[in-house]
Amino acid sequence: MNEQHMSGSMQQSLTDYKTAMGEFQKKMPVFGKKFNEFTEQCFQSDSLTQKEKQMIALGISIHAQDEYCMIYHTKGALDQGATEENLLEVVSVAAAFGGGAALSQGITVVQQCIDEFGGQTH
């Protein structure tokens, strides 16, 4: 695991990601615009709520061991009303598919995000 996340701020990691994405979009404006349009559409409420979609994305991020996406989608799920219990269930499901590697990422990165960004316990 990246040591920055063990001792650093989850908010700083989000800021770093958003800064890097902004720089990428300056260099690749068409791709950046199309990617953002696509992902914004994917996360619109349809038959699934935005909260449910954020939790699905979190589970995939944990399985893929993508720390920036874990942070981004944990915060997104919290912002949409997910509870700590909801998020830990996502970690558990991801661990069922990804084993110990997914569990170690989930219980550290996700818990640190919950602690930093806040979240209801139920």
N, C-alpha and C positions, 0 to 999 in steps of 0.2 A: 504494500500500500504506500502511496505517496506520503512521505513524512509531513508535508505541508498540511495535509488534512488532519493528521493526528494532533498537531500543535497549532495549526492555523485556523483561520476563520472560514466558515462555509460561505459567508457573504463575500469574502475576498475571492474565493474560487469562482463564484458566480460572476463577479465583476471581471475577473481575468478572462473568463469564457466569453462574456459579452463584448469585451474590448477586442479580443482576438477575432470574434465573428464580425465585428464592425470593420476591422482592418481587411479581413478576407473579402467582405462585400465591396469594399472600395476597389480591390484588385480584380474581383470577379463579379461585377454588378449584375449581370444577367442571371448567372447561376444563383447568386445570393438571393435575388428577388424571387426567382422561381422556387427555390428551396423554402423560403419563408412563406410564400403563398401556399405551397403544398402542405407544410406542417401546420400552418394556421387552420387550414381546412380540415386536416385530420383531427384536430383537437376541438372542433366545434361540437356542441351538444347535438346529438341526433338521437338514436335509440339508446346510446350510452351517454351518461353525464360526463362533463369535463373532469370531475373527480375520478370517475371510473377509468377514463382514458389516461389520466395522469398516473394512476396506480398500475395500469397495464404497462405503461411506458417505464415506470420504475422497476417493475419485475423483469422486464427485458433488459434494462440497464444493469441490474444486479447480475443477471445471468451472463451478460456480455462483459462484466467487470469494467464498465465505463463510468469512472468516478464523476466526471463532470455531469453526465446525464443523470446519475443517481442523485446528485445534489439538486440539479435543476428540477427533476420530476418529484423529488421529495418535497421541495418547497412548493411546487405547483399543486401537489395533492393537498398539502397543508392549507394553502391559500384557498382551495376549493372545499375545505371543511373536513378533510380526512383526519381521523384521530390517530393517536399513537398506536392503538390496537389495530386499526386498519392497516397501517404501514408495516407493523411487525408481522401481520398475516401475509402481506405481500412478500416480505423477506422469507418467510417460511415456505411459501409456494415456490419462490425462486430457488431456494435451497434444495427443494425436492428435485428440481431439474439440474441444478448446477453444483450440487454437493457442497463440500466444505469451502471451496473457493468462493462460491456465491454467498454462503452463510457468513464467512468472515468479512466480506465486503459489506454485506447488508447490515450486520449487527454493529459495525463500526461507523461507516459513513452515514447510513440512514439515521442511526441513533444520535450521532453528532449533529446532524441537520435538525432533528426533532428538538434537541436540547437548545440549539441556537435560534432557530426560527420560531419555536413555540409550537404547541400542539395540545389539543385536548386529550385527556387520557381515555375518554370513552365517548 
